[in-house]
Structures are given as C-alpha cells and as structure tokens.
Amino acid sequence: MSKLALLGGEKEVTIKASKEMFHWPIVNQAMEDAIIEVLRDGNMSGLDISKKFEAGFAEWHNVKYGLAHSSGTAALHTAMYGVGLGVGDELICPSITYWASCIQAQNLGASVVFADIEPDSLCLDPDDFERKITERTKAVVVVHYLSHPADMDRIMGIAKKHNIKVIEDCSHSHGTLYKGKLTGTFGDVAGFSCMTGKSFAIGEGGMLLTNNREVYERAILFGIYARHSEIEDEELKHRIHLPNGGFKYRMHQMSAAVGLEQLKKYPAESAEIDKIYTYFWDKLEGTPGIKAHRPAKDSGSTKGGWYIPVALYKKEELGGLSIQRFSDALVAEGINTSPGVNAPLHKHPLFSTIDVYNHGKPTNSANLPDGIVNKGDQQNLPIAATLSQRILRLPYMKHFDKNIINQYINAIKKVCENYSDLLPGDNNSNEVKDSWNLTKRKG
Ligand SMILES: *Cc1c(COP(=O)(O)O)cnc(C)c1O
C-alpha cells in the first residue's frame, strides 16, 4: 500500500494548529485603545490622525509625500490621475494581479493593455512591457505580486527610454526590498492597499506615496477635496474647492489610528513571517516538483510580509502529475492548499466587449483613435494564461512554530517523493478554477 494519505496511508500532519497560527491581523491593546479614542472623540472623519499616519508611512519609505485613502483601489485611482492618465491614453498592466491595479484607468477614459508576467517572479515581464508600448502609452502599473519585487532596474530603464510614468502597486509588498531598497520608492507614485487581508492591515484603507509635488497635488485635487488648501500650483489652484472628478476618498480615522499602531509592530511581525518561510523553503530547496517563489538569497531583495505564500509547481519533474491531484494529496496529508491564485485579467470581457458607460462601443477601446481596438481576449500572454496550472497556495502561517512547520515540510516531501503512486488515478481532467476576486480562504 502507498504511504500517501490520499491512498490510505497515515496522515503526515498530526498537530492541530491553534487559531492564532493563521489569524490576521494581530490586534493588540494599543490598537483597541486607539480606536475607542477616535470613536469617543467623534473624530472619524477628521484629518489629524490620518496625517500622522501618512507622515509615518512616508518616513518609513523615506518618501516626501504620503496621502491616506479610503482603500487601495482609491489610492491607485488618484495615483493614475496624479501622473496625468486621461482620455485616449493606454495603461500597461500585468494580466496577473487583483483588478484594482488597472480598472480605474477606464474610468479616466484610458484603455488597459495587458502584458505577460515572468514565470518565476510572477511580476511584469520587462520584455513584454516594452513590446506593448505604443505612442499612446502614458503609464505602466508594476505590481510586486505576492510580495515578490518586480525587476525594477529593467522596468525603470524601459520606462525612462519611452517617457512612461511608473505606478507601483505595492498592495502585496509592504516592507519588500528590491536590491536593498523598499518597493514603492522607485516609480513616480505608489499605491498600497492596507485592507484587512493584506500584510500591513488597518481595516479598509490605502496609501499613496510620491516624491513628486505635482503628482501629490493632482491626487489631492482628484480624491481628497478637504485638503485642497494644500495645493500651491497656480494652474491647479483655480480648480480647487470641489473634487475634480467627483470622488471623495479620504481615510476613515479609525483605520488611520490602527495604522499608526501597525507601523510600530509590523517590522517584528513581518520579520517573523519571513523567518517562517525562509526556514520552510530552505528545507524544501531542491525537492523535485516544487520551487519557492522568492528572490535569490544574496540579491538584497526580500518578500516583506510574504502576502499569500505560494509554491511554484513543476509537473514535468513529477511525471506530469496534475496540480489538482498533487494538491488533493497534500490536503489529505493535512495541509490546507489549493491550486491557482488570480485569474488572468485579460480574459475578462470587461477588457474586450463590455460597454460600461454607454459609449456605444466597448469601454476599453472607447477613446482610442478610429480603427484601433484594444481587446484583452485577443492578447497572447502564455505565462499568465497558464499560471493556475503552476501555482499552489500554501497555509499562511504567522508564528514560527517549528513542530508544525516541520510537519508541513515532511508532508510536501512525502508527496513529492511518492508522486508515482498518484499517477494511476490522475485523469488530468480536473480543471483548476481560479478567481478574478481572490476569494477568502482560511489558513
Ligand atoms: C487588494 C489589492 C488592491 C486594492 O486594494 P483595496 O484596499 O482592496 O481597495 C489593489 N491592487 C492589488 C494588487 C491588491 O491586491
């Protein structure tokens, strides 16, 4: 009989993890007190605490300006307006990301053009980015996907050469270093989600960072009308008092108060998570069938809070075993895992055929010159299109508990070593269902 639990063997993971192992965010007394204070003061819609939070966040990144928003979606929307994205422009975005990296561009009259990702970093492929540039390209969104830094040296070089603005989406990469420098400090502007599921969690909220005064003032003009008095630019001054565009995006101060406390404890929390996954992957290094999603060790690059840890699956090293069958075997051993993460955005009809604003033509091409149609579903992005067959979500541990971590490691090794037992029952017909929403999962 096989040793594998899926085929009747003993289950490898026998320790039941405590709830705290996966629970997020970690809430301390100082956070609770801070929230009560905001509530009792009736200061939910003020600006004072949010300004302190954004100053702290900006200082952490050694960036001049921070602007607190109601969500990451909002921060990225104002970032796009901030760099001047508008009617008829194109925004290049990797197809594998959460939708809020790009859809707001359509709202500004721009068109989203997708680029492929690199198979190992899972971030924007610089070569494909360059191939997708046209005379209409105004900006690129760089996503440091699942905490892995994108290839900023090459991306910034290409952007500079073609005079393209760079927006970093750091919603997964709080504390991530690229060659020793924090993500969010390379481009013209950066947007961070700080919603509850993210590594740096404050409730609902987002942060914009920039060193560029013009981007900062345009962002205020667009999204934070209560701060229009900060605008100094003579041109923009004529437009203040009402939100240009009609959006009100200021942060709820309960979130800002949590954020101030989070700034204090995030370094220790993310360091512990980094310790967990560094240990985990060091032990699994060289195991046929799986590969870590992490930067090279001596590169100075890191994965911050390891937002959604994943394994890269190599079925060719396991006799072609389907990822679904591999995942089923891990689940049977006692590991909560599932294949697939974000579905490729370019395949969604919102980027091909859907007419959101009654233009009488698809929104994604609505403002392009006559004869130019930009359809996501006609793009050939082979890495993005097949990612769900090569990526496996792992339990997101928050505490370094060697006993449990070792059991997970042993379970994975056991399935990889005994993969041939799984081949006979593998009909390979199990389609992996990934989601455009990245639905919530336990553990
Ligand atoms: C979560 C997320 C966002 C949006 O942030 P919200 O705070 O949920 O609005 C944007 N981009 C990426 C990559 C994200 O994961």
The ligand as a MOL file (V3000), in Angstrom:
LIG
                    3D

  0  0  0     0  0            999 V3000
M  V30 BEGIN CTAB
M  V30 COUNTS 15 15 0 0 0
M  V30 BEGIN ATOM
M  V30 1 C -6.0290 44.4620 -2.5840 0
M  V30 2 C -5.4200 44.9990 -3.8240 0
M  V30 3 C -5.7700 46.2560 -4.3530 0
M  V30 4 C -6.9470 47.0540 -3.8660 0
M  V30 5 O -6.9440 47.4080 -2.5850 0
M  V30 6 P -8.2660 47.6080 -1.7050 0
M  V30 7 O -7.7450 48.1840 -0.4540 0
M  V30 8 O -8.9090 46.2720 -1.5440 0
M  V30 9 O -9.1580 48.5420 -2.4470 0
M  V30 10 C -5.0670 46.7280 -5.4390 0
M  V30 11 N -4.0940 46.0080 -6.0080 0
M  V30 12 C -3.7550 44.7890 -5.5580 0
M  V30 13 C -2.6460 44.0570 -6.2350 0
M  V30 14 C -4.4110 44.2410 -4.4670 0
M  V30 15 O -4.1160 43.0010 -4.0580 0
M  V30 END ATOM
M  V30 BEGIN BOND
M  V30 1 1 1 2
M  V30 2 1 2 3
M  V30 3 2 2 14
M  V30 4 1 3 4
M  V30 5 2 3 10
M  V30 6 1 4 5
M  V30 7 1 5 6
M  V30 8 2 6 7
M  V30 9 1 6 8
M  V30 10 1 6 9
M  V30 11 1 10 11
M  V30 12 2 11 12
M  V30 13 1 12 13
M  V30 14 1 12 14
M  V30 15 1 14 15
M  V30 END BOND
M  V30 END CTAB
M  END
